[in-house]
Amino acid sequence: MAQKPIPPTLAAFDSLPDSALIDVKVVSGVFGCSENTAWRRYGALSIKVSPQQTRWRVADVRKALADLAKPGQAAA
């Protein structure tokens, strides 16, 4: 089975500024889940940048990751 290449934005996630916008592929890669699960769990954090494009702020994704790392916290 062929492996999918890692998107450059996901590879550079740690160096992105908090104001950067990322797509659902990167969000799903950060959380290690499918794109559908990313939409279900983190869709409320998304920003509609045009009628056909939705993005997430890196700061919001980092906060959600930090919340997951806290003991006793459930997924959003």
mmCIF file of the N, C-alpha and C atoms, coordinates in Angstrom:
data_MODEL
# 
_entry.id   MODEL 
# 
loop_
_atom_site.group_PDB 
_atom_site.id 
_atom_site.type_symbol 
_atom_site.label_atom_id 
_atom_site.label_alt_id 
_atom_site.label_comp_id 
_atom_site.label_asym_id 
_atom_site.label_entity_id 
_atom_site.label_seq_id 
_atom_site.pdbx_PDB_ins_code 
_atom_site.Cartn_x 
_atom_site.Cartn_y 
_atom_site.Cartn_z 
_atom_site.occupancy 
_atom_site.B_iso_or_equiv 
_atom_site.pdbx_formal_charge 
_atom_site.auth_seq_id 
_atom_site.auth_comp_id 
_atom_site.auth_asym_id 
_atom_site.auth_atom_id 
_atom_site.pdbx_PDB_model_num 
ATOM 1   N N  . MET A 1 1  ? 0.838   -1.173 0.000  1.00 0.00 ? 1  MET A N  1 
ATOM 2   C CA . MET A 1 1  ? 0.000   0.000  0.000  1.00 0.00 ? 1  MET A CA 1 
ATOM 3   C C  . MET A 1 1  ? 0.887   1.242  0.000  1.00 0.00 ? 1  MET A C  1 
ATOM 4   N N  . ALA A 1 2  ? 0.644   2.140  -0.939 1.00 0.00 ? 2  ALA A N  1 
ATOM 5   C CA . ALA A 1 2  ? 1.444   3.354  -1.063 1.00 0.00 ? 2  ALA A CA 1 
ATOM 6   C C  . ALA A 1 2  ? 1.076   4.342  0.035  1.00 0.00 ? 2  ALA A C  1 
ATOM 7   N N  . GLN A 1 3  ? 2.088   4.987  0.590  1.00 0.00 ? 3  GLN A N  1 
ATOM 8   C CA . GLN A 1 3  ? 1.844   5.981  1.624  1.00 0.00 ? 3  GLN A CA 1 
ATOM 9   C C  . GLN A 1 3  ? 1.610   7.343  0.987  1.00 0.00 ? 3  GLN A C  1 
ATOM 10  N N  . LYS A 1 4  ? 0.709   8.107  1.577  1.00 0.00 ? 4  LYS A N  1 
ATOM 11  C CA . LYS A 1 4  ? 0.447   9.464  1.104  1.00 0.00 ? 4  LYS A CA 1 
ATOM 12  C C  . LYS A 1 4  ? 1.587   10.367 1.553  1.00 0.00 ? 4  LYS A C  1 
ATOM 13  N N  . PRO A 1 5  ? 1.990   11.308 0.710  1.00 0.00 ? 5  PRO A N  1 
ATOM 14  C CA . PRO A 1 5  ? 3.018   12.257 1.135  1.00 0.00 ? 5  PRO A CA 1 
ATOM 15  C C  . PRO A 1 5  ? 2.453   13.206 2.203  1.00 0.00 ? 5  PRO A C  1 
ATOM 16  N N  . ILE A 1 6  ? 3.314   13.656 3.090  1.00 0.00 ? 6  ILE A N  1 
ATOM 17  C CA . ILE A 1 6  ? 2.898   14.597 4.127  1.00 0.00 ? 6  ILE A CA 1 
ATOM 18  C C  . ILE A 1 6  ? 2.809   15.987 3.504  1.00 0.00 ? 6  ILE A C  1 
ATOM 19  N N  . PRO A 1 7  ? 1.652   16.665 3.662  1.00 0.00 ? 7  PRO A N  1 
ATOM 20  C CA . PRO A 1 7  ? 1.549   18.021 3.108  1.00 0.00 ? 7  PRO A CA 1 
ATOM 21  C C  . PRO A 1 7  ? 2.610   18.932 3.729  1.00 0.00 ? 7  PRO A C  1 
ATOM 22  N N  . PRO A 1 8  ? 3.213   19.814 2.937  1.00 0.00 ? 8  PRO A N  1 
ATOM 23  C CA . PRO A 1 8  ? 4.252   20.710 3.459  1.00 0.00 ? 8  PRO A CA 1 
ATOM 24  C C  . PRO A 1 8  ? 3.778   21.545 4.658  1.00 0.00 ? 8  PRO A C  1 
ATOM 25  N N  . THR A 1 9  ? 2.519   21.943 4.650  1.00 0.00 ? 9  THR A N  1 
ATOM 26  C CA . THR A 1 9  ? 1.995   22.742 5.756  1.00 0.00 ? 9  THR A CA 1 
ATOM 27  C C  . THR A 1 9  ? 1.959   21.933 7.048  1.00 0.00 ? 9  THR A C  1 
ATOM 28  N N  . LEU A 1 10 ? 1.638   20.644 6.943  1.00 0.00 ? 10 LEU A N  1 
ATOM 29  C CA . LEU A 1 10 ? 1.641   19.783 8.125  1.00 0.00 ? 10 LEU A CA 1 
ATOM 30  C C  . LEU A 1 10 ? 3.059   19.574 8.628  1.00 0.00 ? 10 LEU A C  1 
ATOM 31  N N  . ALA A 1 11 ? 3.995   19.376 7.717  1.00 0.00 ? 11 ALA A N  1 
ATOM 32  C CA . ALA A 1 11 ? 5.390   19.185 8.103  1.00 0.00 ? 11 ALA A CA 1 
ATOM 33  C C  . ALA A 1 11 ? 5.948   20.420 8.813  1.00 0.00 ? 11 ALA A C  1 
ATOM 34  N N  . ALA A 1 12 ? 5.460   21.603 8.444  1.00 0.00 ? 12 ALA A N  1 
ATOM 35  C CA . ALA A 1 12 ? 5.955   22.852 9.026  1.00 0.00 ? 12 ALA A CA 1 
ATOM 36  C C  . ALA A 1 12 ? 5.014   23.427 10.085 1.00 0.00 ? 12 ALA A C  1 
ATOM 37  N N  . PHE A 1 13 ? 4.066   22.622 10.568 1.00 0.00 ? 13 PHE A N  1 
ATOM 38  C CA . PHE A 1 13 ? 3.044   23.123 11.499 1.00 0.00 ? 13 PHE A CA 1 
ATOM 39  C C  . PHE A 1 13 ? 3.644   23.831 12.707 1.00 0.00 ? 13 PHE A C  1 
ATOM 40  N N  . ASP A 1 14 ? 4.691   23.280 13.293 1.00 0.00 ? 14 ASP A N  1 
ATOM 41  C CA . ASP A 1 14 ? 5.289   23.868 14.499 1.00 0.00 ? 14 ASP A CA 1 
ATOM 42  C C  . ASP A 1 14 ? 5.876   25.260 14.251 1.00 0.00 ? 14 ASP A C  1 
ATOM 43  N N  . SER A 1 15 ? 6.264   25.546 13.023 1.00 0.00 ? 15 SER A N  1 
ATOM 44  C CA . SER A 1 15 ? 6.875   26.840 12.736 1.00 0.00 ? 15 SER A CA 1 
ATOM 45  C C  . SER A 1 15 ? 5.885   27.858 12.162 1.00 0.00 ? 15 SER A C  1 
ATOM 46  N N  . LEU A 1 16 ? 4.630   27.471 11.978 1.00 0.00 ? 16 LEU A N  1 
ATOM 47  C CA . LEU A 1 16 ? 3.630   28.397 11.445 1.00 0.00 ? 16 LEU A CA 1 
ATOM 48  C C  . LEU A 1 16 ? 3.243   29.424 12.509 1.00 0.00 ? 16 LEU A C  1 
ATOM 49  N N  . PRO A 1 17 ? 2.971   30.671 12.084 1.00 0.00 ? 17 PRO A N  1 
ATOM 50  C CA . PRO A 1 17 ? 2.494   31.669 13.055 1.00 0.00 ? 17 PRO A CA 1 
ATOM 51  C C  . PRO A 1 17 ? 1.069   31.333 13.489 1.00 0.00 ? 17 PRO A C  1 
ATOM 52  N N  . ASP A 1 18 ? 0.673   31.801 14.662 1.00 0.00 ? 18 ASP A N  1 
ATOM 53  C CA . ASP A 1 18 ? -0.669  31.533 15.168 1.00 0.00 ? 18 ASP A CA 1 
ATOM 54  C C  . ASP A 1 18 ? -1.766  32.061 14.251 1.00 0.00 ? 18 ASP A C  1 
ATOM 55  N N  . SER A 1 19 ? -1.463  33.074 13.473 1.00 0.00 ? 19 SER A N  1 
ATOM 56  C CA . SER A 1 19 ? -2.462  33.676 12.592 1.00 0.00 ? 19 SER A CA 1 
ATOM 57  C C  . SER A 1 19 ? -2.613  32.940 11.259 1.00 0.00 ? 19 SER A C  1 
ATOM 58  N N  . ALA A 1 20 ? -1.773  31.956 10.985 1.00 0.00 ? 20 ALA A N  1 
ATOM 59  C CA . ALA A 1 20 ? -1.840  31.220 9.721  1.00 0.00 ? 20 ALA A CA 1 
ATOM 60  C C  . ALA A 1 20 ? -3.149  30.426 9.633  1.00 0.00 ? 20 ALA A C  1 
ATOM 61  N N  . LEU A 1 21 ? -3.607  30.222 8.413  1.00 0.00 ? 21 LEU A N  1 
ATOM 62  C CA . LEU A 1 21 ? -4.819  29.447 8.172  1.00 0.00 ? 21 LEU A CA 1 
ATOM 63  C C  . LEU A 1 21 ? -4.446  28.124 7.513  1.00 0.00 ? 21 LEU A C  1 
ATOM 64  N N  . ILE A 1 22 ? -5.055  27.025 7.973  1.00 0.00 ? 22 ILE A N  1 
ATOM 65  C CA . ILE A 1 22 ? -4.768  25.699 7.437  1.00 0.00 ? 22 ILE A CA 1 
ATOM 66  C C  . ILE A 1 22 ? -6.070  25.026 7.011  1.00 0.00 ? 22 ILE A C  1 
ATOM 67  N N  . ASP A 1 23 ? -5.964  24.047 6.115  1.00 0.00 ? 23 ASP A N  1 
ATOM 68  C CA . ASP A 1 23 ? -7.155  23.366 5.627  1.00 0.00 ? 23 ASP A CA 1 
ATOM 69  C C  . ASP A 1 23 ? -7.424  22.085 6.413  1.00 0.00 ? 23 ASP A C  1 
ATOM 70  N N  . VAL A 1 24 ? -8.510  21.413 6.059  1.00 0.00 ? 24 VAL A N  1 
ATOM 71  C CA . VAL A 1 24 ? -8.953  20.230 6.798  1.00 0.00 ? 24 VAL A CA 1 
ATOM 72  C C  . VAL A 1 24 ? -7.949  19.082 6.704  1.00 0.00 ? 24 VAL A C  1 
ATOM 73  N N  . LYS A 1 25 ? -7.193  19.000 5.620  1.00 0.00 ? 25 LYS A N  1 
ATOM 74  C CA . LYS A 1 25 ? -6.190  17.941 5.501  1.00 0.00 ? 25 LYS A CA 1 
ATOM 75  C C  . LYS A 1 25 ? -5.119  18.082 6.576  1.00 0.00 ? 25 LYS A C  1 
ATOM 76  N N  . VAL A 1 26 ? -4.707  19.311 6.827  1.00 0.00 ? 26 VAL A N  1 
ATOM 77  C CA . VAL A 1 26 ? -3.697  19.561 7.852  1.00 0.00 ? 26 VAL A CA 1 
ATOM 78  C C  . VAL A 1 26 ? -4.298  19.334 9.241  1.00 0.00 ? 26 VAL A C  1 
ATOM 79  N N  . VAL A 1 27 ? -5.518  19.797 9.456  1.00 0.00 ? 27 VAL A N  1 
ATOM 80  C CA . VAL A 1 27 ? -6.182  19.594 10.748 1.00 0.00 ? 27 VAL A CA 1 
ATOM 81  C C  . VAL A 1 27 ? -6.286  18.103 11.057 1.00 0.00 ? 27 VAL A C  1 
ATOM 82  N N  . SER A 1 28 ? -6.705  17.317 10.069 1.00 0.00 ? 28 SER A N  1 
ATOM 83  C CA . SER A 1 28 ? -6.834  15.876 10.300 1.00 0.00 ? 28 SER A CA 1 
ATOM 84  C C  . SER A 1 28 ? -5.468  15.235 10.552 1.00 0.00 ? 28 SER A C  1 
ATOM 85  N N  . GLY A 1 29 ? -4.436  15.732 9.903  1.00 0.00 ? 29 GLY A N  1 
ATOM 86  C CA . GLY A 1 29 ? -3.089  15.213 10.142 1.00 0.00 ? 29 GLY A CA 1 
ATOM 87  C C  . GLY A 1 29 ? -2.567  15.552 11.523 1.00 0.00 ? 29 GLY A C  1 
ATOM 88  N N  . VAL A 1 30 ? -2.853  16.760 11.987 1.00 0.00 ? 30 VAL A N  1 
ATOM 89  C CA . VAL A 1 30 ? -2.411  17.187 13.313 1.00 0.00 ? 30 VAL A CA 1 
ATOM 90  C C  . VAL A 1 30 ? -3.066  16.320 14.395 1.00 0.00 ? 30 VAL A C  1 
ATOM 91  N N  . PHE A 1 31 ? -4.351  16.046 14.238 1.00 0.00 ? 31 PHE A N  1 
ATOM 92  C CA . PHE A 1 31 ? -5.078  15.282 15.249 1.00 0.00 ? 31 PHE A CA 1 
ATOM 93  C C  . PHE A 1 31 ? -5.027  13.777 14.998 1.00 0.00 ? 31 PHE A C  1 
ATOM 94  N N  . GLY A 1 32 ? -4.474  13.360 13.856 1.00 0.00 ? 32 GLY A N  1 
ATOM 95  C CA . GLY A 1 32 ? -4.370  11.934 13.566 1.00 0.00 ? 32 GLY A CA 1 
ATOM 96  C C  . GLY A 1 32 ? -5.718  11.276 13.371 1.00 0.00 ? 32 GLY A C  1 
ATOM 97  N N  . CYS A 1 33 ? -6.601  11.946 12.660 1.00 0.00 ? 33 CYS A N  1 
ATOM 98  C CA . CYS A 1 33 ? -7.936  11.408 12.412 1.00 0.00 ? 33 CYS A CA 1 
ATOM 99  C C  . CYS A 1 33 ? -8.300  11.642 10.942 1.00 0.00 ? 33 CYS A C  1 
ATOM 100 N N  . SER A 1 34 ? -9.427  11.107 10.533 1.00 0.00 ? 34 SER A N  1 
ATOM 101 C CA . SER A 1 34 ? -9.870  11.311 9.156  1.00 0.00 ? 34 SER A CA 1 
ATOM 102 C C  . SER A 1 34 ? -10.394 12.735 8.987  1.00 0.00 ? 34 SER A C  1 
ATOM 103 N N  . GLU A 1 35 ? -10.539 13.154 7.748  1.00 0.00 ? 35 GLU A N  1 
ATOM 104 C CA . GLU A 1 35 ? -11.081 14.488 7.483  1.00 0.00 ? 35 GLU A CA 1 
ATOM 105 C C  . GLU A 1 35 ? -12.508 14.609 8.004  1.00 0.00 ? 35 GLU A C  1 
ATOM 106 N N  . ASN A 1 36 ? -13.302 13.547 7.862  1.00 0.00 ? 36 ASN A N  1 
ATOM 107 C CA . ASN A 1 36 ? -14.675 13.576 8.372  1.00 0.00 ? 36 ASN A CA 1 
ATOM 108 C C  . ASN A 1 36 ? -14.706 13.761 9.885  1.00 0.00 ? 36 ASN A C  1 
ATOM 109 N N  . THR A 1 37 ? -13.820 13.076 10.587 1.00 0.00 ? 37 THR A N  1 
ATOM 110 C CA . THR A 1 37 ? -13.752 13.215 12.039 1.00 0.00 ? 37 THR A CA 1 
ATOM 111 C C  . THR A 1 37 ? -13.289 14.614 12.422 1.00 0.00 ? 37 THR A C  1 
ATOM 112 N N  . ALA A 1 38 ? -12.345 15.169 11.674 1.00 0.00 ? 38 ALA A N  1 
ATOM 113 C CA . ALA A 1 38 ? -11.892 16.539 11.936 1.00 0.00 ? 38 ALA A CA 1 
ATOM 114 C C  . ALA A 1 38 ? -13.052 17.519 11.794 1.00 0.00 ? 38 ALA A C  1 
ATOM 115 N N  . TRP A 1 39 ? -13.865 17.358 10.777 1.00 0.00 ? 39 TRP A N  1 
ATOM 116 C CA . TRP A 1 39 ? -15.033 18.216 10.594 1.00 0.00 ? 39 TRP A CA 1 
ATOM 117 C C  . TRP A 1 39 ? -15.991 18.071 11.767 1.00 0.00 ? 39 TRP A C  1 
ATOM 118 N N  . ARG A 1 40 ? -16.239 16.823 12.171 1.00 0.00 ? 40 ARG A N  1 
ATOM 119 C CA . ARG A 1 40 ? -17.190 16.555 13.246 1.00 0.00 ? 40 ARG A CA 1 
ATOM 120 C C  . ARG A 1 40 ? -16.707 17.139 14.580 1.00 0.00 ? 40 ARG A C  1 
ATOM 121 N N  . ARG A 1 41 ? -15.442 16.931 14.906 1.00 0.00 ? 41 ARG A N  1 
ATOM 122 C CA . ARG A 1 41 ? -14.913 17.351 16.207 1.00 0.00 ? 41 ARG A CA 1 
ATOM 123 C C  . ARG A 1 41 ? -14.511 18.821 16.258 1.00 0.00 ? 41 ARG A C  1 
ATOM 124 N N  . TYR A 1 42 ? -13.971 19.341 15.161 1.00 0.00 ? 42 TYR A N  1 
ATOM 125 C CA . TYR A 1 42 ? -13.358 20.672 15.191 1.00 0.00 ? 42 TYR A CA 1 
ATOM 126 C C  . TYR A 1 42 ? -13.962 21.649 14.187 1.00 0.00 ? 42 TYR A C  1 
ATOM 127 N N  . GLY A 1 43 ? -15.063 21.271 13.577 1.00 0.00 ? 43 GLY A N  1 
ATOM 128 C CA . GLY A 1 43 ? -15.719 22.145 12.600 1.00 0.00 ? 43 GLY A CA 1 
ATOM 129 C C  . GLY A 1 43 ? -16.171 23.470 13.187 1.00 0.00 ? 43 GLY A C  1 
ATOM 130 N N  . ALA A 1 44 ? -16.500 23.469 14.471 1.00 0.00 ? 44 ALA A N  1 
ATOM 131 C CA . ALA A 1 44 ? -16.949 24.697 15.123 1.00 0.00 ? 44 ALA A CA 1 
ATOM 132 C C  . ALA A 1 44 ? -15.830 25.744 15.204 1.00 0.00 ? 44 ALA A C  1 
ATOM 133 N N  . LEU A 1 45 ? -14.577 25.310 15.095 1.00 0.00 ? 45 LEU A N  1 
ATOM 134 C CA . LEU A 1 45 ? -13.442 26.233 15.136 1.00 0.00 ? 45 LEU A CA 1 
ATOM 135 C C  . LEU A 1 45 ? -13.124 26.833 13.771 1.00 0.00 ? 45 LEU A C  1 
ATOM 136 N N  . SER A 1 46 ? -13.786 26.343 12.737 1.00 0.00 ? 46 SER A N  1 
ATOM 137 C CA . SER A 1 46 ? -13.433 26.727 11.369 1.00 0.00 ? 46 SER A CA 1 
ATOM 138 C C  . SER A 1 46 ? -13.905 28.129 11.018 1.00 0.00 ? 46 SER A C  1 
ATOM 139 N N  . ILE A 1 47 ? -13.289 28.666 9.969  1.00 0.00 ? 47 ILE A N  1 
ATOM 140 C CA . ILE A 1 47 ? -13.585 29.999 9.454  1.00 0.00 ? 47 ILE A CA 1 
ATOM 141 C C  . ILE A 1 47 ? -13.890 29.855 7.969  1.00 0.00 ? 47 ILE A C  1 
ATOM 142 N N  . LYS A 1 48 ? -14.983 30.406 7.534  1.00 0.00 ? 48 LYS A N  1 
ATOM 143 C CA . LYS A 1 48 ? -15.351 30.390 6.122  1.00 0.00 ? 48 LYS A CA 1 
ATOM 144 C C  . LYS A 1 48 ? -14.650 31.561 5.445  1.00 0.00 ? 48 LYS A C  1 
ATOM 145 N N  . VAL A 1 49 ? -13.673 31.280 4.569  1.00 0.00 ? 49 VAL A N  1 
ATOM 146 C CA . VAL A 1 49 ? -12.943 32.368 3.905  1.00 0.00 ? 49 VAL A CA 1 
ATOM 147 C C  . VAL A 1 49 ? -13.528 32.714 2.546  1.00 0.00 ? 49 VAL A C  1 
ATOM 148 N N  . SER A 1 50 ? -14.333 31.825 1.993  1.00 0.00 ? 50 SER A N  1 
ATOM 149 C CA . SER A 1 50 ? -15.070 32.080 0.760  1.00 0.00 ? 50 SER A CA 1 
ATOM 150 C C  . SER A 1 50 ? -16.198 31.046 0.711  1.00 0.00 ? 50 SER A C  1 
ATOM 151 N N  . PRO A 1 51 ? -17.109 31.148 -0.233 1.00 0.00 ? 51 PRO A N  1 
ATOM 152 C CA . PRO A 1 51 ? -18.203 30.176 -0.272 1.00 0.00 ? 51 PRO A CA 1 
ATOM 153 C C  . PRO A 1 51 ? -17.750 28.715 -0.381 1.00 0.00 ? 51 PRO A C  1 
ATOM 154 N N  . GLN A 1 52 ? -16.563 28.486 -0.942 1.00 0.00 ? 52 GLN A N  1 
ATOM 155 C CA . GLN A 1 52 ? -16.106 27.112 -1.133 1.00 0.00 ? 52 GLN A CA 1 
ATOM 156 C C  . GLN A 1 52 ? -14.838 26.773 -0.353 1.00 0.00 ? 52 GLN A C  1 
ATOM 157 N N  . GLN A 1 53 ? -14.390 27.653 0.520  1.00 0.00 ? 53 GLN A N  1 
ATOM 158 C CA . GLN A 1 53 ? -13.164 27.396 1.272  1.00 0.00 ? 53 GLN A CA 1 
ATOM 159 C C  . GLN A 1 53 ? -13.367 27.650 2.753  1.00 0.00 ? 53 GLN A C  1 
ATOM 160 N N  . THR A 1 54 ? -12.970 26.658 3.532  1.00 0.00 ? 54 THR A N  1 
ATOM 161 C CA . THR A 1 54 ? -13.020 26.767 4.984  1.00 0.00 ? 54 THR A CA 1 
ATOM 162 C C  . THR A 1 54 ? -11.619 26.512 5.515  1.00 0.00 ? 54 THR A C  1 
ATOM 163 N N  . ARG A 1 55 ? -11.214 27.281 6.487  1.00 0.00 ? 55 ARG A N  1 
ATOM 164 C CA . ARG A 1 55 ? -9.879  27.139 7.064  1.00 0.00 ? 55 ARG A CA 1 
ATOM 165 C C  . ARG A 1 55 ? -9.976  27.205 8.583  1.00 0.00 ? 55 ARG A C  1 
ATOM 166 N N  . TRP A 1 56 ? -8.889  26.813 9.234  1.00 0.00 ? 56 TRP A N  1 
ATOM 167 C CA . TRP A 1 56 ? -8.761  26.863 10.688 1.00 0.00 ? 56 TRP A CA 1 
ATOM 168 C C  . TRP A 1 56 ? -7.558  27.726 11.031 1.00 0.00 ? 56 TRP A C  1 
ATOM 169 N N  . ARG A 1 57 ? -7.662  28.528 12.094 1.00 0.00 ? 57 ARG A N  1 
ATOM 170 C CA . ARG A 1 57 ? -6.516  29.297 12.577 1.00 0.00 ? 57 ARG A CA 1 
ATOM 171 C C  . ARG A 1 57 ? -5.599  28.352 13.336 1.00 0.00 ? 57 ARG A C  1 
ATOM 172 N N  . VAL A 1 58 ? -4.315  28.471 13.098 1.00 0.00 ? 58 VAL A N  1 
ATOM 173 C CA . VAL A 1 58 ? -3.329  27.628 13.764 1.00 0.00 ? 58 VAL A CA 1 
ATOM 174 C C  . VAL A 1 58 ? -3.438  27.788 15.275 1.00 0.00 ? 58 VAL A C  1 
ATOM 175 N N  . ALA A 1 59 ? -3.673  29.004 15.765 1.00 0.00 ? 59 ALA A N  1 
ATOM 176 C CA . ALA A 1 59 ? -3.794  29.232 17.211 1.00 0.00 ? 59 ALA A CA 1 
ATOM 177 C C  . ALA A 1 59 ? -4.933  28.419 17.803 1.00 0.00 ? 59 ALA A C  1 
ATOM 178 N N  . ASP A 1 60 ? -6.070  28.334 17.100 1.00 0.00 ? 60 ASP A N  1 
ATOM 179 C CA . ASP A 1 60 ? -7.214  27.572 17.589 1.00 0.00 ? 60 ASP A CA 1 
ATOM 180 C C  . ASP A 1 60 ? -6.910  26.073 17.617 1.00 0.00 ? 60 ASP A C  1 
ATOM 181 N N  . VAL A 1 61 ? -6.192  25.605 16.611 1.00 0.00 ? 61 VAL A N  1 
ATOM 182 C CA . VAL A 1 61 ? -5.826  24.182 16.555 1.00 0.00 ? 61 VAL A CA 1 
ATOM 183 C C  . VAL A 1 61 ? -4.838  23.865 17.677 1.00 0.00 ? 61 VAL A C  1 
ATOM 184 N N  . ARG A 1 62 ? -3.882  24.747 17.909 1.00 0.00 ? 62 ARG A N  1 
ATOM 185 C CA . ARG A 1 62 ? -2.920  24.522 19.000 1.00 0.00 ? 62 ARG A CA 1 
ATOM 186 C C  . ARG A 1 62 ? -3.622  24.504 20.356 1.00 0.00 ? 62 ARG A C  1 
ATOM 187 N N  . LYS A 1 63 ? -4.611  25.369 20.551 1.00 0.00 ? 63 LYS A N  1 
ATOM 188 C CA . LYS A 1 63 ? -5.350  25.389 21.809 1.00 0.00 ? 63 LYS A CA 1 
ATOM 189 C C  . LYS A 1 63 ? -6.124  24.085 21.973 1.00 0.00 ? 63 LYS A C  1 
ATOM 190 N N  . ALA A 1 64 ? -6.751  23.603 20.909 1.00 0.00 ? 64 ALA A N  1 
ATOM 191 C CA . ALA A 1 64 ? -7.488  22.339 20.977 1.00 0.00 ? 64 ALA A CA 1 
ATOM 192 C C  . ALA A 1 64 ? -6.543  21.184 21.294 1.00 0.00 ? 64 ALA A C  1 
ATOM 193 N N  . LEU A 1 65 ? -5.343  21.207 20.727 1.00 0.00 ? 65 LEU A N  1 
ATOM 194 C CA . LEU A 1 65 ? -4.346  20.181 21.042 1.00 0.00 ? 65 LEU A CA 1 
ATOM 195 C C  . LEU A 1 65 ? -3.940  20.246 22.509 1.00 0.00 ? 65 LEU A C  1 
ATOM 196 N N  . ALA A 1 66 ? -3.733  21.450 23.011 1.00 0.00 ? 66 ALA A N  1 
ATOM 197 C CA . ALA A 1 66 ? -3.355  21.608 24.417 1.00 0.00 ? 66 ALA A CA 1 
ATOM 198 C C  . ALA A 1 66 ? -4.471  21.115 25.332 1.00 0.00 ? 66 ALA A C  1 
ATOM 199 N N  . ASP A 1 67 ? -5.715  21.376 24.958 1.00 0.00 ? 67 ASP A N  1 
ATOM 200 C CA . ASP A 1 67 ? -6.849  20.915 25.756 1.00 0.00 ? 67 ASP A CA 1 
ATOM 201 C C  . ASP A 1 67 ? -6.916  19.391 25.784 1.00 0.00 ? 67 ASP A C  1 
ATOM 202 N N  . LEU A 1 68 ? -6.566  18.752 24.676 1.00 0.00 ? 68 LEU A N  1 
ATOM 203 C CA . LEU A 1 68 ? -6.559  17.292 24.630 1.00 0.00 ? 68 LEU A CA 1 
ATOM 204 C C  . LEU A 1 68 ? -5.485  16.701 25.541 1.00 0.00 ? 68 LEU A C  1 
ATOM 205 N N  . ALA A 1 69 ? -4.402  17.439 25.727 1.00 0.00 ? 69 ALA A N  1 
ATOM 206 C CA . ALA A 1 69 ? -3.293  16.953 26.545 1.00 0.00 ? 69 ALA A CA 1 
ATOM 207 C C  . ALA A 1 69 ? -3.582  17.066 28.043 1.00 0.00 ? 69 ALA A C  1 
ATOM 208 N N  . LYS A 1 70 ? -4.601  17.848 28.405 1.00 0.00 ? 70 LYS A N  1 
ATOM 209 C CA . LYS A 1 70 ? -4.924  18.012 29.821 1.00 0.00 ? 70 LYS A CA 1 
ATOM 210 C C  . LYS A 1 70 ? -5.617  16.740 30.332 1.00 0.00 ? 70 LYS A C  1 
ATOM 211 N N  . PRO A 1 71 ? -5.244  16.278 31.497 1.00 0.00 ? 71 PRO A N  1 
ATOM 212 C CA . PRO A 1 71 ? -5.903  15.092 32.059 1.00 0.00 ? 71 PRO A CA 1 
ATOM 213 C C  . PRO A 1 71 ? -7.386  15.346 32.307 1.00 0.00 ? 71 PRO A C  1 
ATOM 214 N N  . GLY A 1 72 ? -8.194  14.355 31.989 1.00 0.00 ? 72 GLY A N  1 
ATOM 215 C CA . GLY A 1 72 ? -9.633  14.454 32.247 1.00 0.00 ? 72 GLY A CA 1 
ATOM 216 C C  . GLY A 1 72 ? -10.407 15.228 31.214 1.00 0.00 ? 72 GLY A C  1 
ATOM 217 N N  . GLN A 1 73 ? -9.766  15.665 30.136 1.00 0.00 ? 73 GLN A N  1 
ATOM 218 C CA . GLN A 1 73 ? -10.446 16.419 29.087 1.00 0.00 ? 73 GLN A CA 1 
ATOM 219 C C  . GLN A 1 73 ? -10.924 15.469 27.998 1.00 0.00 ? 73 GLN A C  1 
ATOM 220 N N  . ALA A 1 74 ? -12.121 15.681 27.511 1.00 0.00 ? 74 ALA A N  1 
ATOM 221 C CA . ALA A 1 74 ? -12.651 14.908 26.393 1.00 0.00 ? 74 ALA A CA 1 
ATOM 222 C C  . ALA A 1 74 ? -12.465 15.700 25.110 1.00 0.00 ? 74 ALA A C  1 
ATOM 223 N N  . ALA A 1 75 ? -12.543 15.024 23.979 1.00 0.00 ? 75 ALA A N  1 
ATOM 224 C CA . ALA A 1 75 ? -12.413 15.696 22.681 1.00 0.00 ? 75 ALA A CA 1 
ATOM 225 C C  . ALA A 1 75 ? -13.562 16.653 22.484 1.00 0.00 ? 75 ALA A C  1 
ATOM 226 N N  . ALA A 1 76 ? -13.299 17.752 21.767 1.00 0.00 ? 76 ALA A N  1 
ATOM 227 C CA . ALA A 1 76 ? -14.327 18.766 21.511 1.00 0.00 ? 76 ALA A CA 1 
ATOM 228 C C  . ALA A 1 76 ? -15.437 18.219 20.650 1.00 0.00 ? 76 ALA A C  1 
# 
